[in-house]
Amino acid sequence: MGVIQFFTLVVQSILWNAQVVDDELDEATRERMQQRETYLSWKMSRLLQELEQGTQQLELRTQEQSGFAWGALLFAALQQWQFWAVAGVLLLLFRLCWWLRKRSHEVDSSSDEESSSSDREQAEEEDDDSDNDQGRFFEERIQWPVQNLARDRQVVKDLIDNFILVFREILSNSFFPVLQPAIRVGSAFEGWSPREEDIIYRLLVPLKPPPGHAFHLELGNRGVTPAWDSYVRVELVCTCRREQLVGDMLCFLHHPEEELRRDQDPSLLRTLCTGSYLDVQKTARWFDQLVRAAWVVLPQSATWRLTMLPSSRSCKFQVTEGNNKTRIIEMMFGVQQGNSDIFVSSQNSEAFFTPSTMWPESYAVAEAKFFRHMARQVPHDSYHLRCLQAYARILVGTGFSTYTLKTVVMHLLNTIPLSGWHRRHFLLRMEDILRYLRRCLEEKRLDHFFLGNERVPEEIILPPDFHMAEPLNLFQRLVQDPAAHAEAMREYRDLQERLTRLLLLGR
C-alpha cells in the first residue's frame, strides 16, 4: 500500500510541477514551486525512511529466525519488485526535477533579454523538443494501438463514393429520397479512435426530398437537453406546372389516385413514412436493400466480402478484403437544417426508447468540421488528438462518455493558445483536461460546445437560434440527482488512478 501511495504522490507531483512551468514564470509561481519542491523532498524522505525501517525490521527478524548472512538478506531484498519499482519512479522524478530546474533557469535568463531575436527563440524551441521534451518521454511509454487510419479512411471514402454513384443510378426517376455525397464524421475520421477493435467508420448521408415532395423539420425543445425529439414531416407539393413544361411526372395532388397507381411509382408518403413523418427504421431497411443491390456491381465485390450487420436506425455492414482485413462501416441519414452544419439524423438518442419517426438533432458534421479546422491551425506536431485518444482509452468501463471528454477537449482547444498543444506539452494538457472535468463536476455544469457558445469558429455554420440560445448544460442530470453526482465524483477519482497507471505503466 505504501508503494502505491508513493506512485500516486510522484505522478501527482510530476503533473503539478509540469503544470506550473510555462513560458513565463512570476515570483509567486517560483515561490510555489520551491515550496512544493520542499514539501515533496520532505515527503520522499519520510517514505524512503519508512521503507528503510521496514527493510531493517525485515533484516532483524530474518537474522533472529534463520541467521542468514547479511549479504543473502540484501540479495533477497533486491529481488523484491517494490525495490525496483521505487527505484524506477525515483529515476523519473530526478529526471523531471533536473528538467524543471533547467527550465526555470532558462526562463530567468530569458526575462532579462526580452529583445532576443527570432533565431534564438527558434533555437530554444528546438532545445525544448529534444532534451527537455518530457511530453515525449511519457507519451512514448504509452502502448498506443497500431493503426493506419489515413489509408483506411481513404479506402472507406472511395468505397462509399462508389456506392452513392450506383445508388443514384438505381434511384433515378423514383420518389425515394435523393442521396447527397456522404459526410465523414466520428472518431475514426477525426483521427482519435482509442482502440483498433473499436473503430467504426461513420458517414452521414444527407437526404433531399424527391420531386413532388417537401421536408419540414419540427424541432424539439432545447430547454435542458439537446433537441432529441425532432421530426421530419413530409408534404406533397403541386407539380402541375412542371408536368406542363417537362411532362416527366404526374402531380400527386391533382391527379386521380387510380391514375397515379397505374402510371407512376408511389409517393414517399406511401413507402418510407409513418403517417406524414419520415420513418427512420423504414429508411434503414430500404438502405440495407440498396447496399445489397449495389454491391454486386462494385469492383470491390470481385475480391471483397460484404456482411450486413444488425442496426435498426442506420445501415451498418462489414467489408473484408482478400487478406482478411476487415472494416466496419455505418451509414446514418440526416436532413440539414437550412444551410447549416447541424442536421437531424437517424442516430440513436439518449432516451430509453426512441420512436421510429424521431430524428434526434446531430452535431456530428459540425464537430468533424471543427477538428478539420483545428488541424489547419495547430502546430504540425500537435498532440490534441493523442490526448483525446488516451482519455477515450481509459474511459472504457466508466460512466463517462467519450462525448463528454470530446466536449472538454473542444472547449480547451478553443481557449488554450494553439502553440500549447505541442508534444512537449503532452503532460500539461492531460492534466488540463482532468482539471477542467473536475471543475465541471464540482459545479455540476458542462456547457454544450455549439449551443450558446460565442467562440465557435466562424467557419462552422450554425442556425441563427444557436447563437442566441442559452448555454446548454450537459450535466443537468447531476443537478437533479445527488446520487448520480456522488457516483460521478467517485468515477472521477477512478479516472485519476487510471491516468496514473497509464503514465507509469503505459497501459
C-alpha positions as CSV (number, residue, x, y, z in Angstrom):
1,M,0.0,0.0,0.0
2,G,2.9,2.4,0.8
3,V,4.4,1.8,-2.6
4,I,1.1,2.6,-4.3
5,Q,0.8,5.8,-2.3
6,F,4.3,6.7,-3.3
7,F,3.5,6.1,-7.0
8,T,0.5,8.4,-6.7
9,L,2.5,11.1,-5.0
10,V,5.2,11.0,-7.6
11,V,2.8,11.2,-10.6
12,Q,0.8,13.9,-9.0
13,S,4.0,15.9,-8.3
14,I,5.0,15.4,-11.9
15,L,1.7,16.7,-13.2
16,W,1.7,19.6,-10.7
17,N,5.2,20.7,-11.5
18,A,4.7,20.3,-15.2
19,Q,1.6,22.4,-14.9
20,V,3.3,25.4,-13.4
21,V,6.2,25.5,-15.8
22,D,5.1,27.7,-18.6
23,D,6.7,30.2,-21.0
24,E,6.6,32.9,-18.3
25,L,7.1,32.5,-14.5
26,D,6.4,35.1,-12.0
27,E,7.8,35.3,-8.5
28,A,4.7,33.9,-6.9
29,T,4.9,30.8,-9.2
30,R,8.6,30.3,-8.4
31,E,7.9,30.5,-4.7
32,R,5.1,27.9,-5.0
33,M,7.4,25.7,-7.0
34,Q,10.1,26.0,-4.3
35,Q,7.5,25.3,-1.5
36,R,6.2,22.3,-3.4
37,E,9.7,21.0,-4.0
38,T,10.5,21.3,-0.3
39,Y,7.3,19.5,0.6
40,L,7.9,16.7,-1.9
41,S,11.5,16.3,-0.7
42,W,10.2,16.0,2.9
43,K,7.5,13.6,1.8
44,M,10.0,11.5,-0.2
45,S,12.4,11.4,2.8
46,R,9.6,10.2,5.0
47,L,8.6,7.5,2.6
48,L,12.2,6.4,2.0
49,Q,12.8,6.4,5.8
50,E,9.7,4.2,6.3
51,L,11.0,1.9,3.5
52,E,14.4,1.7,5.1
53,Q,12.9,1.0,8.6
54,G,10.8,-1.8,7.0
55,T,13.9,-3.3,5.5
56,Q,15.8,-3.1,8.8
57,Q,12.9,-4.8,10.6
58,L,12.9,-7.5,8.0
59,E,16.6,-7.9,8.4
60,L,16.4,-8.3,12.2
61,R,13.6,-10.8,12.0
62,T,15.4,-12.8,9.4
63,Q,18.6,-12.8,11.4
64,E,16.8,-13.9,14.5
65,Q,14.9,-16.7,12.8
66,S,17.4,-18.1,10.4
67,G,20.8,-16.5,11.0
68,F,21.3,-15.9,7.3
69,A,24.2,-13.7,6.3
70,W,23.7,-10.0,5.7
71,G,24.7,-10.4,2.0
72,A,22.0,-13.0,1.4
73,L,19.4,-10.7,3.0
74,L,20.4,-7.8,0.8
75,F,20.2,-10.1,-2.3
76,A,16.7,-11.2,-1.3
77,A,15.6,-7.6,-0.7
78,L,17.0,-6.5,-4.1
79,Q,14.7,-9.1,-5.7
80,Q,11.6,-7.5,-4.3
81,W,9.6,-5.8,-7.0
82,Q,8.8,-2.9,-4.7
83,F,12.5,-2.0,-4.6
84,W,12.9,-1.9,-8.4
85,A,9.5,0.0,-8.8
86,V,10.6,2.7,-6.3
87,A,14.0,2.9,-8.0
88,G,12.4,3.4,-11.4
89,V,10.0,6.1,-10.1
90,L,12.8,7.9,-8.3
91,L,14.7,8.0,-11.6
92,L,11.7,9.5,-13.3
93,L,11.3,12.1,-10.6
94,F,15.0,13.0,-10.6
95,R,14.9,13.4,-14.4
96,L,11.9,15.7,-14.1
97,C,13.4,17.8,-11.3
98,W,16.5,18.3,-13.4
99,W,14.3,19.5,-16.2
100,L,12.3,21.8,-14.0
101,R,15.5,23.4,-12.6
102,K,17.0,23.9,-16.1
103,R,13.7,25.2,-17.4
104,S,13.4,27.7,-14.5
105,H,17.0,29.0,-15.1
106,E,16.2,29.4,-18.8
107,V,13.1,31.4,-18.1
108,D,15.0,33.6,-15.6
109,S,17.7,34.4,-18.1
110,S,15.3,35.0,-20.9
111,S,13.3,37.5,-18.8
112,D,16.4,39.8,-18.8
113,E,16.8,39.5,-22.5
114,E,13.3,40.4,-23.9
115,S,14.8,41.7,-27.1
116,S,16.2,38.3,-28.2
117,S,15.9,37.6,-31.9
118,S,13.5,35.1,-33.5
119,D,16.5,32.9,-34.4
120,R,17.3,32.4,-30.7
121,E,13.6,31.7,-29.9
122,Q,13.6,29.0,-32.6
123,A,16.8,27.5,-31.1
124,E,15.2,27.4,-27.7
125,E,12.1,25.7,-29.1
126,E,14.3,23.1,-30.8
127,D,16.1,22.5,-27.5
128,D,12.7,22.0,-25.8
129,D,11.9,19.5,-28.5
130,S,14.9,17.4,-27.7
131,D,16.5,17.2,-24.2
132,N,13.6,18.9,-22.3
133,D,10.8,17.0,-24.1
134,Q,9.1,15.5,-21.1
135,G,5.9,15.1,-23.0
136,R,7.7,12.9,-25.4
137,F,9.2,10.9,-22.5
138,F,5.8,10.0,-21.1
139,E,4.0,9.8,-24.4
140,E,6.4,7.1,-25.7
141,R,5.7,5.0,-22.6
142,I,2.1,4.6,-23.6
143,Q,1.3,1.5,-25.7
144,W,-0.6,3.1,-28.5
145,P,-2.7,0.9,-30.8
146,V,-1.2,0.2,-34.2
147,Q,-3.5,2.0,-36.7
148,N,-3.2,3.1,-40.3
149,L,-6.2,5.4,-40.2
150,A,-5.2,7.6,-43.1
151,R,-5.1,4.7,-45.6
152,D,-8.2,3.1,-44.1
153,R,-10.2,6.3,-44.3
154,Q,-9.3,6.7,-48.0
155,V,-10.3,3.2,-48.7
156,V,-13.7,3.7,-47.0
157,K,-14.2,7.0,-48.7
158,D,-13.6,5.5,-52.2
159,L,-16.0,2.6,-51.4
160,I,-18.8,4.9,-50.2
161,D,-18.4,7.2,-53.2
162,N,-18.8,4.2,-55.5
163,F,-21.9,3.2,-53.5
164,I,-23.5,6.7,-53.9
165,L,-22.9,6.7,-57.6
166,V,-24.7,3.4,-58.0
167,F,-27.5,4.4,-55.6
168,R,-28.2,7.5,-57.8
169,E,-28.4,5.4,-60.9
170,I,-30.8,2.9,-59.2
171,L,-33.0,5.7,-57.8
172,S,-33.2,7.9,-60.9
173,N,-36.9,8.7,-61.7
174,S,-38.0,7.3,-58.4
175,F,-39.7,9.1,-55.5
176,F,-37.4,7.9,-52.8
177,P,-35.1,10.5,-51.0
178,V,-32.4,12.0,-53.1
179,L,-29.0,11.0,-51.7
180,Q,-26.3,13.6,-51.3
181,P,-22.5,13.0,-51.0
182,A,-21.7,11.3,-47.7
183,I,-20.0,13.4,-45.0
184,R,-17.3,11.7,-42.9
185,V,-18.0,12.0,-39.2
186,G,-17.0,10.4,-35.9
187,S,-13.7,9.5,-34.1
188,A,-12.2,7.4,-36.9
189,F,-12.4,10.3,-39.4
190,E,-11.5,12.8,-36.8
191,G,-8.3,10.8,-36.0
192,W,-8.6,9.7,-32.4
193,S,-10.1,6.2,-32.3
194,P,-8.9,4.7,-29.0
195,R,-8.6,1.0,-29.9
196,E,-8.3,-1.0,-33.2
197,E,-11.3,-3.2,-32.3
198,D,-13.5,-0.1,-31.6
199,I,-13.0,1.6,-35.0
200,I,-16.3,2.2,-36.9
201,Y,-16.1,4.4,-40.0
202,R,-19.3,6.5,-39.7
203,L,-20.7,8.6,-42.5
204,L,-23.8,10.8,-42.6
205,V,-25.7,10.8,-45.9
206,P,-27.9,13.9,-46.3
207,L,-31.3,13.3,-47.7
208,K,-33.2,15.7,-50.0
209,P,-36.9,15.5,-50.9
210,P,-37.7,13.9,-54.2
211,P,-39.7,15.8,-56.9
212,G,-43.3,16.5,-55.7
213,H,-42.3,16.4,-52.0
214,A,-41.0,18.8,-49.4
215,F,-39.4,18.2,-46.0
216,H,-40.4,20.3,-43.0
217,L,-38.4,20.0,-39.8
218,E,-40.3,20.0,-36.5
219,L,-37.5,20.6,-34.0
220,G,-37.8,19.7,-30.3
221,N,-37.3,22.0,-27.4
222,R,-33.7,22.7,-26.4
223,G,-34.6,23.7,-22.9
224,V,-32.5,21.4,-20.8
225,T,-31.3,18.7,-23.3
226,P,-30.4,18.8,-27.0
227,A,-33.3,18.7,-29.4
228,W,-33.7,14.9,-29.4
229,D,-37.4,14.9,-30.2
230,S,-37.3,16.3,-33.7
231,Y,-39.3,15.0,-36.7
232,V,-39.2,15.2,-40.5
233,R,-42.7,15.9,-41.8
234,V,-43.2,15.0,-45.5
235,E,-45.6,17.1,-47.5
236,L,-46.7,16.7,-51.1
237,V,-46.4,19.8,-53.4
238,C,-48.1,20.6,-56.6
239,T,-46.1,19.8,-59.8
240,C,-48.7,20.6,-62.4
241,R,-46.6,23.4,-63.9
242,R,-43.6,21.0,-64.1
243,E,-45.9,18.5,-65.8
244,Q,-46.9,21.0,-68.4
245,L,-43.3,22.0,-69.1
246,V,-41.5,18.7,-68.8
247,G,-44.1,16.0,-68.7
248,D,-42.0,13.6,-66.7
249,M,-44.3,13.1,-63.7
250,L,-47.9,13.3,-62.6
251,C,-48.9,15.7,-59.8
252,F,-49.7,13.7,-56.7
253,L,-52.1,16.4,-55.5
254,H,-54.2,16.9,-58.6
255,H,-54.3,13.6,-60.5
256,P,-56.8,10.8,-59.6
257,E,-55.4,8.2,-57.2
258,E,-56.2,5.4,-59.6
259,E,-54.3,7.1,-62.4
260,L,-51.3,7.6,-60.1
261,R,-51.3,3.9,-59.0
262,R,-51.4,2.8,-62.7
263,D,-48.9,5.2,-64.3
264,Q,-46.5,6.3,-61.6
265,D,-44.4,4.9,-58.7
266,P,-45.9,5.6,-55.2
267,S,-45.0,8.7,-53.3
268,L,-42.6,8.8,-50.5
269,L,-45.5,9.1,-48.1
270,R,-46.5,5.5,-49.1
271,T,-43.1,4.0,-48.9
272,L,-40.8,5.3,-46.1
273,C,-43.2,7.3,-44.0
274,T,-45.4,6.5,-41.0
275,G,-48.4,8.8,-41.3
276,S,-46.9,12.1,-42.5
277,Y,-43.5,11.6,-41.0
278,L,-40.3,10.1,-42.4
279,D,-39.6,6.8,-40.6
280,V,-36.0,6.1,-39.5
281,Q,-36.4,2.3,-39.4
282,K,-38.1,2.0,-42.8
283,T,-35.4,4.2,-44.2
284,A,-32.7,2.0,-42.7
285,R,-34.2,-1.2,-44.1
286,W,-34.5,0.5,-47.5
287,F,-30.9,1.5,-47.4
288,D,-29.9,-2.1,-46.5
289,Q,-31.6,-3.3,-49.7
290,L,-29.8,-0.6,-51.7
291,V,-26.4,-1.7,-50.4
292,R,-27.1,-5.3,-51.2
293,A,-28.3,-4.4,-54.7
294,A,-25.4,-2.1,-55.4
295,W,-22.7,-4.3,-54.1
296,V,-22.8,-6.8,-56.9
297,V,-21.8,-4.1,-59.5
298,L,-19.0,-2.6,-57.5
299,P,-15.4,-3.5,-58.5
300,Q,-14.6,-4.3,-54.8
301,S,-17.1,-7.2,-54.8
302,A,-14.8,-9.3,-57.0
303,T,-12.3,-9.8,-54.2
304,W,-14.0,-8.5,-51.0
305,R,-16.8,-9.9,-48.9
306,L,-19.8,-8.0,-47.7
307,T,-21.6,-8.8,-44.4
308,M,-24.6,-6.9,-43.3
309,L,-24.8,-6.1,-39.5
310,P,-27.9,-5.6,-37.4
311,S,-28.9,-2.0,-36.9
312,S,-32.5,-0.6,-36.7
313,R,-31.6,3.1,-37.2
314,S,-28.7,3.0,-39.7
315,C,-27.1,0.9,-42.4
316,K,-24.2,-1.0,-40.9
317,F,-22.0,-3.5,-42.6
318,Q,-18.6,-5.1,-42.6
319,V,-16.3,-5.4,-45.7
320,T,-13.5,-8.0,-45.7
321,E,-10.6,-7.8,-48.1
322,G,-8.9,-10.8,-49.6
323,N,-6.1,-10.5,-46.9
324,N,-8.9,-10.8,-44.2
325,K,-8.5,-7.1,-43.3
326,T,-12.0,-6.0,-42.1
327,R,-13.6,-2.7,-41.7
328,I,-17.0,-1.8,-40.1
329,I,-18.9,1.0,-41.8
330,E,-22.0,2.7,-40.6
331,M,-24.1,5.0,-42.8
332,M,-26.5,7.3,-41.0
333,F,-29.0,9.5,-42.7
334,G,-29.9,13.1,-42.0
335,V,-31.8,16.2,-43.1
336,Q,-30.0,19.5,-43.0
337,Q,-31.2,22.5,-41.0
338,G,-31.2,25.2,-43.6
339,N,-27.7,25.7,-45.0
340,S,-26.1,25.0,-41.6
341,D,-23.8,22.2,-40.4
342,I,-26.5,21.0,-38.0
343,F,-28.7,18.0,-39.0
344,V,-31.5,15.9,-37.7
345,S,-30.2,12.4,-38.1
346,S,-31.0,8.7,-37.7
347,Q,-28.5,8.3,-34.8
348,N,-29.6,6.8,-31.5
349,S,-30.7,9.2,-28.9
350,E,-30.0,9.1,-25.1
351,A,-33.7,8.2,-24.5
352,F,-34.5,4.7,-23.3
353,F,-36.9,4.4,-26.2
354,T,-36.7,6.3,-29.5
355,P,-39.8,6.3,-31.7
356,S,-39.1,5.3,-35.3
357,T,-40.3,8.7,-36.5
358,M,-37.9,10.7,-34.2
359,W,-34.8,12.2,-35.8
360,P,-32.5,13.5,-33.0
361,E,-30.5,16.7,-33.6
362,S,-27.0,15.8,-34.6
363,Y,-23.8,17.9,-34.3
364,A,-21.5,15.3,-35.8
365,V,-20.9,17.3,-39.0
366,A,-20.1,20.5,-37.1
367,E,-17.8,18.5,-34.8
368,A,-15.9,16.9,-37.7
369,K,-15.6,20.3,-39.3
370,F,-14.3,21.8,-36.1
371,F,-11.5,19.2,-35.9
372,R,-10.6,19.8,-39.6
373,H,-10.4,23.5,-38.9
374,M,-8.2,22.9,-35.9
375,A,-5.9,20.6,-37.9
376,R,-5.1,23.6,-40.1
377,Q,-4.4,25.9,-37.1
378,V,-2.5,23.8,-34.6
379,P,1.3,23.2,-34.8
380,H,2.4,20.3,-37.1
381,D,3.2,18.1,-34.1
382,S,0.1,18.9,-32.1
383,Y,-1.0,16.2,-29.7
384,H,-4.6,17.3,-29.1
385,L,-5.8,14.1,-30.8
386,R,-3.3,12.0,-28.8
387,C,-4.7,13.5,-25.6
388,L,-8.3,12.7,-26.7
389,Q,-7.3,9.2,-27.7
390,A,-5.6,8.4,-24.4
391,Y,-8.6,9.6,-22.4
392,A,-11.0,7.7,-24.7
393,R,-9.0,4.6,-23.9
394,I,-9.1,4.9,-20.1
395,L,-12.8,5.9,-20.1
396,V,-13.7,2.3,-21.1
397,G,-15.8,0.8,-18.3
398,T,-16.5,4.1,-16.6
399,G,-19.7,6.2,-16.5
400,F,-18.1,9.0,-18.5
401,S,-18.9,9.0,-22.2
402,T,-16.4,9.8,-24.9
403,Y,-18.7,12.7,-25.9
404,T,-18.2,14.3,-22.5
405,L,-14.4,14.2,-22.9
406,K,-14.6,15.3,-26.5
407,T,-16.6,18.3,-25.4
408,V,-14.0,19.1,-22.8
409,V,-11.2,18.9,-25.3
410,M,-13.1,21.1,-27.8
411,H,-13.5,23.8,-25.1
412,L,-9.8,23.6,-24.3
413,L,-8.8,23.8,-27.9
414,N,-10.9,26.9,-28.2
415,T,-9.3,28.6,-25.1
416,I,-5.7,27.4,-24.7
417,P,-3.2,29.0,-27.2
418,L,-2.7,26.6,-30.0
419,S,1.1,26.7,-29.5
420,G,0.4,25.0,-26.2
421,W,-0.6,21.7,-27.9
422,H,3.0,20.7,-28.9
423,R,4.1,17.2,-27.9
424,R,6.3,18.7,-25.2
425,H,3.2,19.9,-23.5
426,F,1.5,16.5,-23.5
427,L,1.6,16.2,-19.7
428,L,0.3,19.7,-19.2
429,R,-2.7,19.2,-21.5
430,M,-3.5,15.8,-20.0
431,E,-3.7,17.5,-16.6
432,D,-5.7,20.4,-18.0
433,I,-8.3,18.0,-19.3
434,L,-8.6,16.3,-16.0
435,R,-8.7,19.6,-14.1
436,Y,-11.4,21.0,-16.4
437,L,-13.5,17.9,-16.0
438,R,-13.2,18.1,-12.2
439,R,-14.3,21.7,-12.2
440,C,-17.3,20.9,-14.3
441,L,-18.3,18.0,-11.9
442,E,-17.9,20.3,-8.9
443,E,-20.1,22.9,-10.5
444,K,-22.4,20.3,-12.0
445,R,-22.1,22.1,-15.3
446,L,-20.6,21.2,-18.7
447,D,-21.7,23.6,-21.4
448,H,-22.6,22.2,-24.9
449,F,-19.9,23.3,-27.3
450,F,-22.2,24.8,-30.0
451,L,-25.3,26.0,-28.3
452,G,-24.9,29.5,-26.9
453,N,-21.1,29.4,-27.4
454,E,-19.9,32.7,-28.9
455,R,-16.4,31.4,-29.5
456,V,-17.3,28.8,-32.2
457,P,-15.1,29.4,-35.3
458,E,-16.9,31.3,-38.0
459,E,-16.1,28.6,-40.5
460,I,-18.7,26.4,-38.8
461,I,-22.2,27.4,-39.9
462,L,-24.8,27.3,-37.2
463,P,-28.6,28.0,-37.3
464,P,-29.3,31.6,-36.1
465,D,-31.0,30.4,-32.9
466,F,-27.8,28.7,-31.8
467,H,-26.1,32.0,-31.2
468,M,-29.0,33.4,-29.2
469,A,-29.6,30.3,-27.2
470,E,-28.8,30.0,-23.5
471,P,-25.7,27.7,-22.9
472,L,-26.9,24.1,-22.6
473,N,-25.8,22.2,-19.5
474,L,-24.8,18.6,-20.4
475,F,-24.5,17.8,-16.7
476,Q,-28.1,18.8,-15.8
477,R,-28.8,15.3,-14.5
478,L,-26.1,15.8,-11.8
479,V,-28.0,18.9,-10.6
480,Q,-31.2,16.9,-10.3
481,D,-29.8,13.7,-8.9
482,P,-27.4,13.9,-5.9
483,A,-26.7,10.2,-6.1
484,A,-25.6,10.5,-9.7
485,H,-23.3,13.4,-8.8
486,A,-21.7,11.4,-6.0
487,E,-21.2,8.5,-8.4
488,A,-19.6,10.8,-11.0
489,M,-17.1,12.1,-8.4
490,R,-16.2,8.6,-7.4
491,E,-15.6,7.7,-11.1
492,Y,-13.6,10.8,-11.5
493,R,-11.2,9.5,-8.8
494,D,-11.1,6.2,-10.6
495,L,-10.2,8.1,-13.7
496,Q,-7.3,9.8,-11.9
497,E,-5.9,6.4,-10.9
498,R,-6.3,5.1,-14.4
499,L,-4.3,8.1,-15.8
500,T,-1.6,7.4,-13.2
501,R,-1.3,3.8,-14.3
502,L,-1.3,4.8,-18.0
503,L,1.6,7.3,-17.4
504,L,3.6,4.9,-15.2
505,L,3.0,1.6,-16.9
506,G,1.9,2.7,-20.4
507,R,-1.3,0.7,-20.3
